[in-house]
Amino acid sequence: MPYHIKKPGLPLNAGIGDVYYTGGLLWDERYANRKVYSSKATADARVANPDGTNGGFNNATVVSE
């Protein structure tokens, strides 16, 4: 089952709901541009913040498709 990562858009981006992780440091509001993971474990590892340096993924969730 494929998975992707999403998080709520910033309040500054009025009118934009969720944003989707597209890879690297990038997020996009277009669902079609999301990065798809083949396993939940791989997506969870990307979101993990064990050392506090993964702040871009704050409030992010892994979602099954």
C-alpha positions as CSV (number, residue, x, y, z in Angstrom):
1,M,0.0,0.0,0.0
2,P,1.5,3.4,-0.9
3,Y,1.9,6.3,1.6
4,H,2.5,10.0,1.5
5,I,3.3,12.8,4.0
6,K,1.1,15.8,4.6
7,K,0.7,18.6,7.1
8,P,-1.5,21.6,7.6
9,G,-0.6,24.7,5.5
10,L,0.7,27.7,7.3
11,P,-1.8,30.3,8.4
12,L,0.0,32.9,6.2
13,N,-1.1,30.9,3.2
14,A,-4.7,31.9,3.4
15,G,-6.9,29.6,1.4
16,I,-4.4,26.7,1.3
17,G,-5.4,23.6,3.2
18,D,-3.0,20.7,3.5
19,V,0.4,20.7,1.9
20,Y,2.2,17.5,0.7
21,Y,5.8,16.6,0.9
22,T,7.4,16.4,-2.5
23,G,11.0,15.6,-1.6
24,G,14.1,17.5,-0.3
25,L,13.0,20.6,1.4
26,L,9.9,21.1,-0.7
27,W,6.2,21.0,0.1
28,D,3.3,21.7,-2.4
29,E,-0.4,22.2,-2.1
30,R,-1.0,20.0,-5.1
31,Y,-1.8,16.4,-4.2
32,A,-0.5,15.2,-7.6
33,N,3.0,16.5,-6.7
34,R,3.4,14.4,-3.5
35,K,6.2,12.0,-3.0
36,V,4.9,8.5,-2.7
37,Y,6.5,5.9,-0.4
38,S,6.0,2.1,-0.9
39,S,6.2,1.4,2.9
40,K,4.9,3.1,6.0
41,A,8.2,2.5,7.8
42,T,10.1,4.5,5.1
43,A,7.6,7.4,5.4
44,D,7.7,7.3,9.2
45,A,11.5,7.4,9.2
46,R,11.4,10.6,7.1
47,V,9.0,12.3,9.5
48,A,10.9,11.1,12.6
49,N,12.4,13.8,14.7
50,P,14.6,12.0,17.2
51,D,17.3,14.7,17.5
52,G,15.1,17.8,17.1
53,T,16.5,18.8,13.7
54,N,13.6,17.8,11.5
55,G,11.4,20.8,12.2
56,G,10.0,21.0,8.7
57,F,8.0,17.9,9.6
58,N,6.3,19.3,12.7
59,N,2.6,18.4,12.6
60,A,3.2,16.2,9.6
61,T,1.4,12.8,9.3
62,V,1.9,9.7,7.2
63,V,-1.2,8.9,5.2
64,S,-2.1,5.7,3.4
65,E,-3.5,6.1,-0.1
